[in-house]
Amino acid sequence: MTVVREFTVMSREWCHLCHDLVDKLKPLAAELGWSVRTLDVDADPELEARWDELVPVVVAGDKVLCHYHLDEAAIRAYCRGFPLESAA
């Protein structure tokens, strides 16, 4: 069984903090074997209502890992809970 390893960034197109966070997260995610998906909260009223002033927010599943700035230690600590996949 394959576990989806994906970080979701709640973001805004015009937000420089959002772009900075994503730019820093992508190489870290690649190092850890995870992907990054970005969602524009302004495109979805439910996302905007939930995340509004907290963006950017990094989420993995239903766990919030950090917001405003990348917390590399929090990302790495979270990922340690997932075993490495062996090559088949």
C-alpha positions as CSV (number, residue, x, y, z in Angstrom):
1,M,0.0,0.0,0.0
2,T,1.3,3.4,-1.0
3,V,1.0,6.3,1.4
4,V,0.4,9.7,-0.3
5,R,3.1,12.0,1.0
6,E,1.9,15.5,0.1
7,F,2.1,18.8,1.7
8,T,-0.7,21.2,0.9
9,V,0.0,24.9,1.1
10,M,-2.9,27.2,1.7
11,S,-1.9,30.3,-0.2
12,R,-2.9,33.4,-2.1
13,E,-1.6,34.4,-5.5
14,W,-0.6,37.9,-4.5
15,C,1.0,36.9,-1.2
16,H,4.8,37.2,-1.1
17,L,5.1,35.3,2.2
18,C,3.2,32.4,0.4
19,H,5.6,32.4,-2.5
20,D,8.6,32.5,-0.2
21,L,7.3,29.6,1.9
22,V,6.6,27.5,-1.2
23,D,10.0,28.2,-2.7
24,K,11.6,27.0,0.6
25,L,9.3,24.0,1.0
26,K,9.8,22.5,-2.4
27,P,13.4,21.5,-2.1
28,L,12.8,20.2,1.4
29,A,9.8,18.2,0.3
30,A,11.9,16.7,-2.6
31,E,14.6,15.8,-0.2
32,L,12.1,14.0,2.0
33,G,10.3,12.3,-0.9
34,W,7.1,14.4,-0.6
35,S,5.2,16.5,-3.1
36,V,3.8,20.0,-2.7
37,R,0.3,21.1,-3.7
38,T,-0.7,24.7,-3.5
39,L,-4.3,25.8,-3.0
40,D,-5.4,29.4,-3.6
41,V,-7.8,30.2,-0.6
42,D,-9.3,33.1,-2.6
43,A,-10.6,30.6,-5.1
44,D,-12.7,28.8,-2.6
45,P,-15.0,30.5,-0.1
46,E,-14.7,27.6,2.4
47,L,-10.9,27.7,2.3
48,E,-10.9,31.5,2.6
49,A,-13.3,31.4,5.6
50,R,-11.1,28.7,7.3
51,W,-7.6,30.0,6.6
52,D,-8.0,33.7,5.8
53,E,-5.4,35.6,7.8
54,L,-3.3,32.5,8.6
55,V,-1.9,32.0,5.1
56,P,0.5,30.7,4.1
57,V,-0.3,27.5,6.0
58,V,1.4,24.1,5.4
59,V,-0.9,21.1,6.0
60,A,-0.2,17.4,5.8
61,G,-3.5,15.5,5.9
62,D,-5.5,17.1,8.6
63,K,-2.4,18.3,10.6
64,V,-1.3,21.9,10.4
65,L,2.6,22.0,10.4
66,C,3.3,25.7,10.2
67,H,2.0,29.0,9.0
68,Y,3.4,32.4,7.9
69,H,7.0,31.0,7.7
70,L,8.4,27.6,7.0
71,D,9.2,25.6,10.1
72,E,11.7,23.1,8.8
73,A,12.1,21.4,12.2
74,A,8.3,20.8,12.4
75,I,8.2,19.5,8.8
76,R,11.1,17.1,9.5
77,A,9.7,16.0,12.8
78,Y,6.3,15.2,11.1
79,C,8.0,13.2,8.3
80,R,9.9,11.1,10.8
81,G,6.6,9.4,11.6
82,F,6.5,7.9,8.1
83,P,8.7,4.9,7.3
84,L,10.8,5.1,4.2
85,E,9.4,3.3,1.2
86,S,11.6,0.5,0.0
87,A,12.2,0.1,-3.7
88,A,10.2,-2.8,-5.1
